[in-house]
Amino acid sequence: MAGYGAYDFDFDLRRRIAETLWTTSGWSTVALVPGTVCGVGACFSPPYAAPQARLSVVLAPLKILGADK
């Protein structure tokens, strides 16, 4: 009986990531911004195209008003 082991599917993702990644929703296609978790680069959604567009989200600590009392 031939089975599969975890080593059959093991590889280092850091060595396998493409230079430019694209994702699609089935209608729109966007390029991911390298080095970000949720950054979006170029966007193509017929009949619109925004090849120079950028959208990024910055997560920062929230300062709660009155918390310093």
N, C-alpha and C positions, 0 to 999 in steps of 0.2 A: 504494500500500500504506500503510494507516494503522497506525502503531505507537504504542506507549506510551513515554513518557520518564519519567525519575525525577521530574520536575516535576509529572507528573499525579497523583502520590500524596504529594506533599510538603505537610505542614502542621505548624504549631507545636503540639505536644502540650500545652504549658503553657496554651494558650488554649482547648483543647478538653476538658479534664477536667471531669467532672460534679461538682456540689456534693457528692453522696453516691454512692459506688460500692458496688455489691453484687456478690457472686460466689456461684456455686452449684456444688455437686458433683453435682447431680442429685437429692439428697435434702435436704441441709442448705443453708441460705443464710446468709451472714454479710455484715456491713457492714464495709468497710475503714475504718481509723482514718486520717483525713487527716494528712498530714505524716509518716507512718511508712512503713517498707518492709515490715514484716511484722506490723503491729498489726491486731488483729481487734476489731471492736465487737460490735454486736447479733448474736445468733445465733438462727435459727429452724430447728428440726429436728423436725417433727411426731412425736410429740405434745408436744414440749418447746419452750419459748420462753424466751429470755433477752435481752430487749430492752435491758437496762441493763448487760450483761456487757462486760468489756474484757479483752483479753489482749495483752500486749506483750512483746517480747523486747529485752533490753538487751545489746548487745555491748560488752564492756569488755576491755582488755588483760589477758592472763593473767600473773600473777606466778608465775614458776617458782621453786620452793623450791631454795635452794642456788645460785642463779645469781649472787648478789652476792659470791661467794668468788673 
